[in-house]
């Protein structure tokens, strides 16, 4: 018997799993709190072994018929899925703002349209993958992208809707069936995604949502030998556990992990523009893997840059993420607040200087002041490790080679930013070891472009053909150009 719907910000949403086209309750639940005011939003079904088993069985069964459809036939379903997401735009925005603390303005003006596009764009792009041919003197190679099977998708709490659809789009378009394990701190938009998929008529078992913790529910999913692909966005420690479980069954993993990206400001940069962009790193309370959290500024312009940035930061509005005026919302969870404050306290005790911020904000218990930490060394913990909060560090350099060495001097390599005269900044950016880097800009993305990191920032790329390379088994059907005759001398 399905549980009663819960009311969150006026939106009715199910707290249950979605398995084989049905809502499935659980005897075990966990409390969900809003980071806005720590109010209990509801009791969410927690996945037990029986729910994981049911989801895998349903996904395996559905795979037979879903994978047999052509890309064009699957596109019909996925276009409807995208439309159903759009019909629930206000509900998605309110839910994610309430249970994840994401800015409502960001949801309405960016995320919801991106979520719709993630589904429809990959459905369209899948049409281009049908039977590509490579002609050689000896043979015609028919290159096929065959669906791999059941894909497990594990999403983080900082942008659950966008990242769930970012993975579901190519996985479903390729012909896989999926099991989503949403973040336990922000599961509600994934639950609403199930409603959109159901309304769109996706066949039972094609999309399944199993809620719960990583240690209990996620570990059962990633260790099952029937799983064909695992796509995870989250922390490095969790990725190591997932990769270890997947390795036992030789299951391919796509891992998009943390970042400690450099924000380089060269001597010839437009300092005001660079400072305004640097202030954007505090949005979503700094809970953005792409953020350039290490400010590396040429020593000759550092004082002017910091003064310009201070002017922008002092005008940032910290508050309720549902207020259109808010620019910095809450940190997701009390444990995360404690973790971030620990980084600041240890840095100060080691000799670092708080240039601004450094404490809780008066707005509420889970709100932190935008913070900048100076007088730090390259080897310091706060420079080397991901804080994932509204905390940036400041270092200076005297030449390009030093800037590049500092930028490359961590175990991470996700993104980066470089401000300066365009030719100069581009030349410096090309030397930074990272998955991508923006020159005189930030946040420009395209679904056709590759996205992902190097070193501890992840394995693999998402976007365009790269997503399909992961979610598909690439097969070469070789047809000879002339009659073939076996010979023992052939190699």
Number of C-alpha atoms within 10 A of each C-alpha: 7 13 16 12 13 16 13 18 13 10 16 14 18 24 29 26 29 29 25 22 21 16 19 20 21 19 8 12 17 16 13 20 20 22 28 26 16 16 12 13 18 18 16 24 22 23 27 18 12 9 21 23 15 16 27 25 17 23 27 21 17 22 23 14 12 24 21 13 14 15 22 14 13 22 24 16 20 26 20 19 25 25 20 19 26 18 12 16 19 15 20 26 23 24 28 25 27 26 26 30 29 33 28 27 18 18 24 15 11 12 20 21 16 19 22 23 21 23 27 24 21 29 27 19 19 24 16 11 16 14 15 13 14 12 14 10 8 12 14 16 18 17 17 17 22 20 25 21 25 30 30 27 26 24 26 20 22 25 22 24 28 22 22 25 24 22 27 25 24 31 30 29 31 34 28 28 30 30 27 26 28 27 23 19 22 27 27 28 25 28 23 23 24 25 22 21 24 18 14 19 15 20 16 18 26 27 28 31 30 28 31 24 17 19 10 13 19 24 16 16 29 29 19 17 13 16 23 24 25 24 25 25 23 20 19 18 9 16 21 12 16 22 20 15 19 23 14 11 15 13 19 17 24 22 27 26 25 25 32 29 27 30 29 33 29 28 20 14 22 15 22 17 15 24 22 17 20 26 20 19 24 26 22 25 27 27 23 19 23 20 27 29 30 26 25 25 24 23 17 13 16 21 12 14 23 19 14 18 20 17 14 16 22 12 10 18 14 23 22 25 26 20 14 12 15 18 23 27 32 31 27 27 20 14 10 15 19 11 14 22 18 14 16 22 14 14 21 17 9 13 12 19 18 18 15 16 17 21 16 15 16 12 16 16 17 22 27 28 22 26 20 23 24 19 16 20 15 13 11 13 15 24 25 17 16 20 24 23 28 28 28 26 24 21 21 21 21 13 12 18 12 14 23 20 14 19 26 17 17 20 13 25 28 28 28 27 30 29 28 20 15 14 10 16 22 17 13 20 22 14 14 23 22 23 20 19 26 18 21 20 13 21 10 7 11 10 18 15 12 18 20 21 24 21 15 20 26 26 16 21 22 25 21 19 19 16 24 24 18 24 31 21 16 14 13 16 13 15 14 14 12 9 6 9 6 6 7 5 5 6 4
